[in-house]
Amino acid sequence: MKIRHMMLVRNLSATAIRSQIAMSRFEPNTNLSYDTLEKNIKIVKDRLKRPLTLSEKVLYGHLDKPETENIERGVSYLKLRPDRVALQDATAQMALLQFISSGLPKVAVPSTIHCDHLIEAQLGGKKDLKRAKDINEEVYDFLSSCGRKYGLGFWKPGSGIIHQIVLENYAFPGALVIGTDSHTPNGGGLGGVCIGVGGADAVDVMADIPWELKCPKVIGVHLSGELSKWSSPKDVILKVAGILTVKGGTGAIIEYFGPGCASLSCTGMGTICNMGAEIGATTSIFPYNERMAEYLLHTNRRDVADLASRHSHLLTPDASCKYDEVIEINLDKLEPHINGPFTPDLCTPISELAETAKKNNWPMKIDVALIGSCTNSSYEDMSRSASIAQQALDHGIKAASHFTITPGSEQIRATIERDGQSTVLSDIGGVVLANACGPCIGQWDRSGTDGRKMGEKNTIVTSYNRNFTGRNDANPATHAFVASPELVTALALGGSLDFNPLTDELQGANGEKFKLSPPVGDALPAKGFDPGVDTYQGPLEDGSSVKINVADSSNRLQLLAPFVTLYKTDLSNMELLIKVKGKCTTDHISAAGPWLKYRGHLDNISNNFMIGATNHENGEMNKIKNRLTGEWSGVPEVARHYKSKNIKWVVVGDDNYGEGSSREHAALEPRHLGGCAIIVKSFARIHETNLKKQGMLPLTFDNPADYDLIQPEDKITLEGTDTLSPGSKVKCIASHADGTKSEITLNHSFNETQIGWFKAGSALNMMALSKNK
């Protein structure tokens, strides 16, 4: 397969030949160099004797020991040295509480904290931000103090969404970045391998421990043609999601290549990589090209662009490299799509939406249309959306649906306010929300928008990335669809799922019909970006004197106690807490929205454990039978009762268990409440790793059909956990209520290092043991 190399010919500025280039203007003492990457890539290529894909170059170029590392796609585990760590405020709390437990004085790699998850959308940007600062003062003070003490940059509330801030200031071509958020792959739009992880993984990297990742397979997506008219970068990933489904990318990196990449903006490529999380991909990446160089120039990183351009051979795939699978997409023929409801891989072309919606009895009226989020809040997104809104204003009409706009960063907010897009979007009835995640993660007080009641069937359309049941507003009856921001804006004008802006007409204020012209908009602002308000706090040179206070009486923060190991303990006749039916994402396991305020308090947030999962026994959520009392109760209440009686328990689940967010609370909560094992048909990558990190047993049925052998009243016994070794089997004995038993073979994916975590009780316990030796 021939790969086109894009050699970027540029006039190198004086900065390109200076001795040191900082990784970020906020980190002047760091050094961005491709020397190590180039050296390691040469070592690996000499060993493997084959051409490499781009993602392989970046990953293998960051190997801790490239001379000896076993490299086999989909099989071996890699030990890597990431360039940086990014933490969002909801997951940062637990990550930093774990880092405090490590006893280390300072982070070993450049790291940042981003306050974006705790701001609830309610009345509008300024009011919501002020309210969030008041409500979350204790948490923000904790995070700010941790930043100053341990050497992390701190982006204050109102700065913007973590992934937009990273793209604007920290990501660079060839970087290896880990972030405690599943949409960290957004940075792949700038040619980096950026991977979402749990907090314990982040702690490893901040503690200077090599980070472990199962060597990913590589799925290639060959793009030909170019986008035009209504088609957008969002439609590329919506199409790919429809092809691969929510688990088709598991264990793989999605690598885009081909001439079609040139028609995408850098932020458009970021959109595609961002939503790759919805197909289970480890991450996604694009090859370095002129569009990335332009973005670096516009974000005041000419020196980085020059350096990357001189090393473009490291930042593009080798000719004739091999992919494990190749998907072909012709952008010339790509139609706008809208995906949903209830899952991001249910893919419908806009031309078929009306018929499909009627056939499935989806609510036709669009109650709320929402644009923005970390996936689609770039200058280009807002400009193209504003061009649609302007046409409505020109004909004297406004949005038929409630309409909200979420800028991705303070820089985007300030720039679209200066250049007029914000005014146009507001003039059709839009409400500009805070520079934060907001409704995308369930931080939305919807009563202030349209007053929909819980359980009331309705439709919303968003330019977000995720649309699981209850994701945005906690209402399981809300039908949420995802599309490009320009299509969402058009649908807001039409107000119904049967409106196709490519073919249908709207009626102007004067009664005349008109058809919307395709959206237009600049990828980057002609006047440059306006940085807006300065919201960054840098780390102290010496933070040793900074005190970190966590009050015993706090209901927001709680210091962590080490978990007791399950190794060589009695795992016989354990209770089956719940047998989960169907999709079980991390949202089902540990809900977001109003629960986000407890992300730093393990005991309090454990009260949301599994409240969104469907019980196989009765088809209901958060209603299970307490086998000790015979009473029906909520999942957390029964788990706490079992724990109080020193009774161990397990959970049985379905396919792709734990898909979605990187939140490690979905692994911490069952461990805290006395759980021992999660037994499922298959796991999503991040959640399986998070369970291992916390000393639990993530196990899979050797024969997925054995899921049906497990009955709600079974007692579960596990044998073989005391002699775990890579590739070994675990025997499960399910003792049924009628006195019969089923013997079931279970698999695990622990390697030697991970078995050490299990034996120690957690990865953090193992770190403490190593430190004390």
C-alpha positions in Angstrom: 0.0 0.0 0.0 1.5 3.3 -1.0 1.4 6.1 1.5 1.9 9.7 0.3 4.5 11.6 2.2 3.9 15.3 2.7 7.3 17.0 2.9 6.7 20.4 4.2 9.0 23.0 2.6 9.3 26.0 4.8 11.6 29.0 5.4 13.0 28.2 8.8 12.9 31.0 11.2 15.7 31.8 13.6 13.9 30.0 16.3 14.2 26.8 14.4 17.9 26.6 14.8 18.2 27.8 18.4 19.5 25.2 20.9 16.3 24.6 22.9 12.6 24.8 22.1 10.2 24.6 25.0 7.4 22.0 24.9 5.0 24.9 25.8 5.4 28.6 26.5 4.0 27.9 29.9 7.0 25.5 30.6 10.1 27.4 29.5 12.4 25.0 31.2 11.3 22.0 29.2 12.9 20.8 26.0 11.1 19.6 22.8 13.5 17.5 20.8 13.0 14.8 18.2 16.4 13.3 18.8 15.3 10.6 21.2 12.3 9.8 19.0 14.5 9.4 16.0 17.1 7.3 17.8 14.4 4.9 19.2 12.6 4.6 15.9 15.9 3.6 14.2 16.6 1.0 17.0 13.1 -0.6 16.6 13.2 -0.6 12.8 16.5 -2.3 12.8 15.1 -4.9 15.1 11.7 -5.4 13.4 13.1 -5.0 9.9 9.9 -3.6 8.5 8.3 -0.2 7.8 6.3 1.4 10.6 2.9 3.1 10.7 2.8 6.6 12.1 1.3 5.5 15.4 4.0 2.8 15.8 6.7 5.4 15.2 5.3 7.6 18.0 4.7 4.8 20.4 7.9 2.8 19.9 9.8 6.1 19.8 8.7 6.5 23.5 9.7 3.1 24.6 11.6 2.9 27.9 13.9 0.3 26.6 13.6 0.1 22.8 16.6 -2.3 22.5 14.9 -5.1 24.4 11.2 -4.4 24.5 9.0 -7.2 23.1 6.9 -5.7 20.4 3.9 -7.7 19.0 0.7 -6.0 18.1 -2.2 -7.0 20.2 -0.1 -9.3 22.3 2.9 -7.8 24.2 2.8 -5.0 26.7 4.9 -1.9 26.1 6.6 0.2 28.8 6.5 3.8 27.7 7.7 7.2 28.7 5.0 9.8 28.0 5.9 13.4 27.4 3.2 14.8 29.6 0.1 14.2 31.7 -3.2 16.2 31.6 -5.8 15.9 34.4 -9.4 17.2 34.3 -10.7 18.4 37.7 -13.2 15.6 38.3 -10.6 12.8 37.8 -7.7 15.0 39.1 -9.0 14.9 42.6 -8.7 11.1 43.0 -5.4 11.0 41.0 -3.9 13.7 43.2 -5.1 12.0 46.4 -3.3 8.9 45.1 -0.2 10.9 44.3 -0.3 12.4 47.8 -0.4 8.8 49.1 2.8 8.0 47.2 4.8 10.5 49.3 6.6 11.9 46.3 7.6 15.6 46.5 7.0 16.6 42.9 5.7 15.3 39.5 8.4 13.9 37.3 6.9 15.0 33.9 5.1 18.2 32.8 1.6 17.9 34.1 -1.5 20.2 34.2 -4.9 20.4 35.9 -7.9 21.7 34.0 -11.1 22.9 35.7 -13.9 22.0 33.3 -16.1 19.3 34.7 -17.6 20.9 37.7 -19.5 23.8 36.1 -23.2 23.1 35.7 -25.0 24.7 32.8 -28.1 26.5 34.1 -28.5 30.2 33.3 -25.6 31.2 31.1 -21.8 31.5 31.1 -21.0 34.2 33.6 -23.7 33.3 36.1 -23.0 29.6 35.9 -19.2 30.2 36.3 -19.7 32.4 39.4 -22.0 29.7 40.9 -19.5 26.9 40.2 -16.7 28.8 41.9 -18.8 29.3 45.0 -20.0 25.7 45.2 -16.7 24.1 44.4 -14.4 26.4 46.3 -13.0 23.7 48.5 -12.2 21.4 45.5 -10.7 24.2 43.4 -8.5 25.3 46.4 -7.4 21.7 46.8 -6.4 21.4 43.2 -4.7 24.8 43.1 -2.7 23.9 46.2 -1.7 20.5 44.7 -0.5 22.3 41.6 1.6 24.7 43.5 3.0 22.0 45.8 3.7 19.2 43.4 4.6 21.2 40.3 1.6 21.1 38.1 0.2 23.9 35.9 -3.4 24.8 37.0 -6.0 26.1 34.6 -8.7 27.8 36.6 -12.5 27.4 36.1 -13.5 29.3 33.0 -10.3 28.4 31.2 -12.0 25.9 28.9 -12.3 22.2 28.3 -9.1 20.2 28.9 -8.8 18.9 25.3 -9.1 22.3 23.7 -6.5 23.8 26.2 -4.1 20.9 25.4 -4.5 21.3 21.7 -4.0 25.1 21.9 -1.0 25.0 24.2 0.6 21.6 24.8 0.0 19.0 22.1 2.6 18.7 19.4 3.4 16.4 16.5 4.9 13.2 17.7 4.0 13.7 21.3 2.9 10.9 23.7 0.4 12.4 26.1 -1.8 10.6 28.6 -4.9 12.3 30.1 -7.4 11.3 32.8 -10.3 11.7 30.3 -11.4 9.3 27.6 -11.4 12.1 25.0 -7.7 12.8 25.4 -7.2 11.4 21.8 -8.3 14.9 20.6 -4.6 15.7 20.4 -4.3 13.2 17.6 -5.5 16.1 15.4 -2.0 17.6 15.9 -0.2 14.4 15.2 0.3 13.1 18.7 -0.5 9.8 20.3 -2.8 11.0 23.1 -4.5 8.4 25.2 -7.1 8.4 27.9 -6.3 6.6 31.2 -7.4 6.2 34.7 -5.9 8.3 37.6 -3.7 5.4 38.8 -1.9 5.3 35.4 -1.4 9.1 35.6 0.1 8.7 39.0 2.6 6.1 37.6 3.8 8.6 35.0 3.9 11.5 37.4 6.0 9.3 39.7 8.5 8.5 36.9 7.4 4.9 36.5 7.2 3.6 32.9 3.6 3.5 31.8 2.3 0.2 30.5 0.1 -0.3 27.5 -0.8 -3.4 25.6 0.7 -3.0 22.2 -2.2 -1.8 20.0 -3.2 -3.1 16.7 -3.4 -0.4 14.0 -6.5 0.1 11.9 -6.0 2.4 8.9 -8.6 4.7 7.5 -7.7 5.8 4.0 -9.3 9.1 3.1 -9.7 10.1 -0.5 -11.4 13.1 -2.1 -12.2 16.2 -0.1 -15.0 17.5 2.1 -17.4 20.0 0.6 -20.7 21.8 1.2 -22.6 20.2 4.2 -20.1 17.4 4.9 -17.8 18.0 7.8 -15.0 16.2 9.8 -17.7 15.1 12.3 -19.3 13.1 9.5 -16.1 11.1 9.0 -16.0 9.8 12.6 -19.8 9.3 12.6 -19.4 7.1 9.5 -16.4 5.2 11.0 -18.5 4.6 14.2 -21.2 3.1 12.1 -18.7 0.8 10.5 -16.7 -0.3 13.5 -19.4 0.0 16.3 -18.7 0.9 19.9 -16.3 -1.9 20.4 -14.7 -2.3 16.9 -11.7 -0.2 17.8 -10.9 -1.9 21.1 -7.2 -2.7 21.4 -6.3 -0.6 18.3 -5.2 2.8 17.2 -7.1 4.3 14.4 -4.7 5.9 12.0 -5.9 8.2 9.2 -3.9 8.6 6.0 -4.3 9.4 2.3 -4.8 12.6 0.2 -8.2 13.3 1.9 -6.4 14.4 5.1 -5.3 17.6 3.4 -8.9 18.9 3.1 -9.4 18.7 6.9 -8.4 21.5 9.3 -6.3 20.7 12.3 -9.2 21.1 14.7 -11.3 19.0 12.3 -8.8 16.3 12.6 -9.0 16.7 16.4 -12.8 16.2 16.2 -12.3 12.9 14.4 -9.7 11.7 16.9 -11.7 12.9 19.9 -14.8 10.8 19.0 -12.6 7.8 18.3 -13.1 7.1 22.0 -16.7 6.1 21.1 -15.5 3.1 19.1 -13.3 1.8 21.9 -10.1 2.9 20.1 -6.9 3.3 22.2 -6.5 6.5 20.4 -6.5 8.0 16.8 -4.0 10.0 14.9 -3.4 11.9 11.7 0.0 12.4 9.9 1.7 15.8 10.2 0.8 18.1 7.4 0.5 21.8 6.5 -2.8 22.2 8.3 -1.1 21.3 11.5 1.7 23.7 10.8 -0.8 26.5 10.2 -2.5 25.8 13.5 0.8 25.8 15.4 1.6 29.2 13.8 -1.8 30.6 14.8 -1.3 29.4 18.4 2.1 31.1 18.7 4.2 28.0 18.2 6.2 28.8 15.1 9.3 27.2 16.6 7.4 23.9 17.1 6.1 24.0 13.6 9.5 24.6 12.2 11.0 21.8 14.2 8.2 19.4 13.3 8.5 20.3 9.6 12.2 19.4 9.7 11.4 16.0 11.2 8.3 15.2 9.1 9.8 11.9 8.2 9.2 10.8 11.8 5.7 12.2 11.8 4.2 10.4 8.8 3.9 6.6 8.1 6.5 4.7 6.2 5.7 3.7 2.6 4.4 0.2 2.4 3.6 0.0 6.1 1.0 -2.6 7.0 -2.3 -2.1 8.8 -4.3 -4.8 10.6 -7.4 -3.6 8.7 -8.0 -0.7 6.3 -11.3 1.2 5.9 -11.8 3.3 2.7 -13.8 6.5 2.9 -14.3 8.8 -0.1 -14.9 12.3 1.2 -16.4 13.4 -2.1 -19.3 11.0 -1.5 -19.6 11.5 2.3 -23.1 12.5 3.3 -23.8 14.4 6.6 -24.8 11.9 9.3 -26.6 11.9 12.6 -26.0 9.1 15.1 -28.2 7.9 17.9 -30.2 7.7 19.9 -28.8 6.0 23.0 -25.5 4.9 21.3 -23.0 6.8 19.2 -22.7 4.1 16.6 -26.3 4.0 15.3 -25.5 5.8 12.1 -28.1 7.4 9.9 -27.4 9.6 6.8 -29.4 12.8 6.9 -31.3 11.8 3.8 -32.7 8.8 5.6 -33.3 10.4 9.0 -37.0 11.4 8.6 -38.0 7.9 7.5 -35.9 6.2 10.1 -37.2 8.4 12.9 -40.8 7.7 11.9 -40.2 4.0 11.6 -38.7 3.8 15.1 -41.2 6.1 16.7 -38.5 8.6 17.8 -39.9 11.9 19.1 -39.8 14.1 16.0 -39.9 17.5 17.7 -36.4 18.7 18.7 -36.7 20.2 22.1 -33.1 21.4 22.5 -30.2 21.7 20.1 -26.7 22.1 21.7 -23.4 22.9 19.9 -19.9 23.0 21.3 -18.1 20.6 23.7 -14.6 19.3 23.5 -15.5 17.6 20.2 -16.8 20.5 18.2 -16.1 24.0 19.6 -13.3 25.2 17.4 -13.2 28.6 15.6 -14.2 26.7 12.4 -17.1 25.0 14.1 -18.5 28.2 15.4 -17.9 30.0 12.1 -19.7 27.4 10.0 -22.6 27.3 12.5 -22.8 31.1 12.6 -23.1 31.1 8.8 -26.2 29.0 9.0 -27.6 31.2 11.8 -26.9 34.3 9.8 -29.1 33.0 7.0 -32.0 32.6 9.4 -31.5 36.2 10.7 -31.4 37.5 7.1 -34.9 36.0 6.6 -36.2 37.2 10.0 -36.5 33.9 11.8 -35.0 32.3 14.9 -34.4 28.8 16.2 -37.5 26.7 16.6 -35.8 24.7 19.3 -34.0 25.8 22.5 -30.4 26.4 21.5 -27.2 26.5 23.5 -23.6 27.2 22.6 -20.5 26.0 24.5 -17.2 27.6 23.6 -14.3 25.2 24.0 -11.9 27.6 25.7 -11.5 31.1 26.9 -9.5 31.8 23.7 -12.4 30.6 21.5 -15.0 32.5 23.6 -13.0 35.8 23.3 -12.3 35.3 19.6 -15.8 34.5 18.5 -17.1 37.4 20.6 -14.7 39.7 18.9 -15.4 38.4 15.4 -19.2 38.3 15.8 -20.1 34.6 15.6 -21.2 34.7 19.3 -23.6 37.5 18.6 -25.1 35.8 15.5 -25.7 32.6 17.4 -27.2 34.4 20.3 -29.5 36.4 18.0 -31.3 33.3 16.8 -32.1 32.5 20.4 -28.9 30.8 21.5 -27.6 30.9 25.1 -23.8 31.0 25.4 -22.8 28.7 28.2 -19.5 28.7 30.2 -16.3 27.5 28.7 -16.7 24.0 30.2 -18.1 20.5 29.6 -21.6 21.3 30.7 -24.4 19.3 29.2 -22.1 17.0 27.3 -21.2 15.2 30.6 -24.6 15.7 32.3 -23.7 19.0 34.0 -27.0 20.5 32.9 -29.9 21.8 35.0 -32.4 21.3 32.2 -35.3 22.7 34.2 -34.0 26.2 33.3 -34.0 25.4 29.6 -37.3 23.7 28.6 -38.7 22.2 31.8 -38.9 18.6 30.6 -39.8 16.2 33.4 -37.9 13.1 34.3 -39.2 10.1 32.3 -40.8 12.3 29.6 -40.0 11.1 26.1 -38.2 13.8 24.0 -35.5 14.5 21.5 -32.3 16.6 21.7 -29.6 17.0 19.1 -26.0 17.9 20.0 -22.6 18.2 18.5 -21.2 16.3 21.4 -19.5 12.9 21.3 -21.5 10.6 23.6 -25.2 9.9 23.8 -25.7 7.0 26.2 -29.0 6.7 28.0 -29.4 9.6 30.4 -26.0 10.9 29.6 -26.9 14.6 29.1 -29.8 15.2 31.4 -30.2 12.0 33.5 -33.5 11.4 31.8 -33.5 7.8 30.4 -36.4 8.8 28.0 -34.3 11.5 26.3 -33.4 10.5 22.8 -30.0 12.2 22.2 -28.5 12.4 18.7 -25.0 13.6 17.7 -24.1 15.4 14.5 -21.9 18.2 13.3 -22.5 21.7 14.9 -23.6 23.2 11.6 -26.1 20.4 11.1 -27.3 20.8 14.7 -27.8 24.5 14.1 -29.8 23.9 11.0 -31.9 21.3 12.8 -32.5 23.9 15.5 -34.0 26.1 12.9 -36.2 23.4 11.5 -37.1 22.1 14.9 -37.8 18.5 13.8 -36.0 15.3 12.9 -37.9 15.3 9.6 -36.2 18.5 8.4 -33.4 17.9 5.9 -31.5 21.2 5.4 -29.9 19.9 2.2 -33.3 19.5 0.5 -36.1 21.1 2.6 -37.1 24.8 2.8 -37.8 27.1 5.7 -40.3 29.9 5.8 -39.0 33.4 6.4 -40.8 36.1 8.4 -42.3 37.5 5.2 -43.9 34.2 4.4 -41.5 33.4 1.6 -39.7 30.0 1.5 -36.0 29.7 1.4 -33.4 27.0 1.4 -30.2 27.1 3.5 -27.0 27.4 1.6 -24.2 25.1 2.7 -22.2 26.3 5.7 -18.9 28.3 5.3 -16.3 29.4 7.7 -12.6 30.0 8.2 -10.6 27.3 9.9 -8.5 29.9 11.7 -9.2 33.6 12.5 -7.8 36.1 10.1 -7.0 38.5 13.0 -5.4 35.8 15.0 -6.7 34.4 18.3 -7.8 36.7 21.2 -6.4 34.9 24.3 -9.1 36.5 26.5 -8.8 36.5 30.3 -5.6 35.0 31.7 -6.7 31.9 33.7 -3.4 30.1 34.2 -1.6 29.5 37.4 2.0 28.2 37.1 3.7 25.9 39.6 6.0 27.2 42.2 9.8 26.7 41.9 9.7 25.2 45.4 6.3 24.1 46.6 7.6 22.3 49.7 6.1 24.8 52.1 2.5 24.6 50.6 0.1 22.8 52.9 -2.6 20.5 51.5 -5.5 20.4 53.9 -8.3 17.8 53.7 -10.8 18.2 56.5 -12.2 15.0 58.1 -15.6 16.6 58.0 -15.5 17.3 54.3 -18.1 15.7 52.1 -16.2 16.6 48.9 -12.7 15.3 49.7 -11.4 12.2 51.5 -7.9 10.9 51.9 -7.4 7.4 50.7 -6.7 4.3 52.8 -4.8 1.4 51.2 -7.0 -1.5 50.0 -6.5 -4.9 51.6 -5.3 -7.5 49.1 -7.6 -10.2 47.8 -4.7 -12.4 47.1 -4.8 -15.7 49.0 -8.2 -14.8 50.5 -11.3 -17.1 50.5 -13.2 -16.4 47.4 -15.8 -19.1 47.9 -19.6 -18.8 48.0 -19.6 -15.1 47.2 -22.8 -13.3 46.6 -23.8 -12.2 43.1 -24.6 -8.5 43.7 -26.1 -8.0 40.3 -26.2 -9.6 36.9 -26.2 -6.7 34.5 -28.3 -6.9 31.4 -27.1 -5.2 28.2 -25.0 -2.1 27.7 -23.2 -1.1 30.9 -20.9 2.0 30.4 -19.0 3.8 33.0 -21.9 6.2 33.1 -24.1 3.3 34.3 -21.5 2.1 36.8 -20.6 5.6 38.2 -23.0 8.3 37.0 -21.7 11.8 36.3 -24.0 14.9 36.5 -24.8 15.8 40.1 -22.4 13.1 41.3 -19.4 14.8 40.0 -19.2 16.9 43.1 -18.2 13.8 45.1 -15.3 12.7 42.8 -12.8 13.5 45.5 -14.7 11.6 48.2 -14.7 7.8 47.6 -17.2 6.9 50.2 -19.8 9.5 49.1 -19.5 8.8 45.4 -19.8 5.1 46.0 -23.5 5.8 46.7 -24.0 6.0 42.9 -22.5 2.6 42.2 -24.4 0.8 39.5 -27.5 2.9 39.9 -27.8 3.1 36.1 -27.3 -0.6 35.3 -30.2 -2.8 34.3 -30.8 -5.8 36.6 -31.2 -9.0 34.6 -33.5 -10.4 37.2 -36.2 -7.8 37.0 -35.3 -5.5 34.1 -35.1 -2.5 36.4 -32.4 -0.1 37.3 -31.0 0.3 40.9 -33.3 -2.4 42.3 -31.7 -5.6 43.4 -32.5 -8.3 46.0 -30.6 -8.4 49.2 -30.0 -12.2 49.5 -29.5 -11.8 53.3 -32.8 -10.0 54.1 -34.9 -10.9 51.1 -35.7 -7.2 50.6 -35.3 -5.2 47.3 -33.1 -2.2 47.5 -30.6 0.0 45.7 -27.3 -1.5 44.5 -25.1 0.7 46.7 -27.2 -0.1 49.8 -27.1 -3.9 49.3 -23.3 -3.7 48.6 -22.8 -1.8 51.8 -24.9 -4.3 53.8 -22.8 -7.2 52.4 -19.6 -5.3 53.3 -20.8 -4.7 56.9 -21.3 -8.5 57.2 -17.9 -9.2 55.7 -19.5 -10.9 52.8 -17.6 -10.7 49.5 -19.5 -10.3 46.2 -19.1 -10.2 42.4 -20.8 -8.6 39.5 -21.6 -10.3 36.2 -21.9 -8.3 33.1 -22.4 -8.4 29.3 -20.3 -7.3 26.3 -17.9 -4.3 26.2 -18.5 -3.7 29.9 -17.2 -0.3 31.1 -17.1 1.4 27.7 -17.1 5.2 27.7 -15.4 7.5 30.1 -12.0 6.9 31.7 -13.4 7.5 35.2 -11.6 5.1 37.6 -14.3 5.7 40.1 -16.1 2.9 38.3 -13.3 0.6 39.5 -12.7 2.3 42.9 -16.3 2.1 44.0 -16.8 -1.7 43.7 -13.4 -2.2 45.4 -14.4 0.2 48.2 -17.8 -1.5 48.7 -16.3 -5.0 49.1 -16.4 -6.3 45.6 -13.9 -8.9 44.5 -14.4 -9.7 40.8 -16.2 -8.4 37.7 -17.1 -11.3 35.4 -18.2 -10.3 31.8 -18.3 -11.3 28.2 -15.7 -8.6 27.3 -14.2 -5.4 28.7 -13.5 -1.9 27.4 -9.8 -1.2 27.6 -9.5 1.6 30.1 -12.0 0.1 32.6 -10.3 -3.3 32.6 -7.0 -1.6 33.4 -8.6 0.5 36.1 -10.0 -2.6 37.8 -6.5 -4.2 37.7 -4.9 -1.1 39.2 -7.3 -1.2 42.1 -6.5 -4.9 42.9 -9.8 -6.3 41.6 -10.2 -9.3 39.4 -11.5 -8.4 35.9 -12.4 -11.8 34.3 -14.1 -12.8 31.1 -16.1 -15.9 30.1 -14.0 -18.3 28.0 -17.3 -19.1 26.3 -19.5 -15.9 26.2 -22.6 -18.1 26.2 -21.8 -19.1 29.8 -23.2 -15.7 30.8 -26.6 -17.4 30.6 -25.6 -20.1 33.1 -25.3 -17.6 35.9 -28.6 -17.1 37.9 -29.4 -14.2 40.2 -29.4 -16.3 43.4 -26.1 -18.1 42.6 -23.2 -18.3 45.0 -19.9 -17.8 43.2 -16.7 -19.5 44.0 -13.4 -18.6 42.2 -10.5 -21.1 42.1 -7.0 -20.4 40.7 -6.6 -16.8 41.8 -3.8 -17.7 44.2 -1.8 -19.1 41.3 -2.4 -16.5 38.7 0.1 -16.4 35.9 -0.1 -14.8 32.4 -2.4 -16.9 30.3 -3.7 -19.1 33.2 -7.4 -19.9 33.6 -9.7 -19.3 36.6 -12.4 -21.8 37.5 -15.8 -20.3 38.4 -18.3 -22.6 40.3 -21.8 -21.2 40.2 -23.9 -22.9 42.9 -27.5 -22.6 42.0 -30.5 -22.3 44.3 -31.8 -25.8 43.3 -28.5 -27.4 44.6 -27.0 -28.0 41.1 -23.7 -26.4 40.1 -22.2 -25.0 36.9 -18.4 -25.0 36.3 -17.4 -22.2 34.1 -13.9 -21.4 32.7 -12.8 -17.7 33.0 -10.0 -15.9 31.3 -7.9 -13.0 32.6 -5.4 -10.7 30.8 -3.0 -10.0 33.7 0.7 -9.9 32.9 3.4 -10.3 35.5 3.5 -6.7 36.6 -0.3 -6.6 36.9 -0.3 -9.8 38.9 2.0 -7.9 41.3 -0.7 -5.2 41.7 -3.3 -7.9 42.5 -1.0 -9.5 45.1 -0.2 -6.1 46.7 -3.8 -5.1 46.8 -3.5 -2.3 44.2 -0.9 -0.6 42.0 -0.6 2.2 44.6 0.2 -0.4 47.3 2.8 -1.9 45.1 4.4 1.5 44.5 4.5 2.0 48.3 6.1 -1.4 48.8 8.8 -0.7 46.2 9.5 2.7 47.7 10.1 1.1 51.2 12.4 -1.6 50.0 
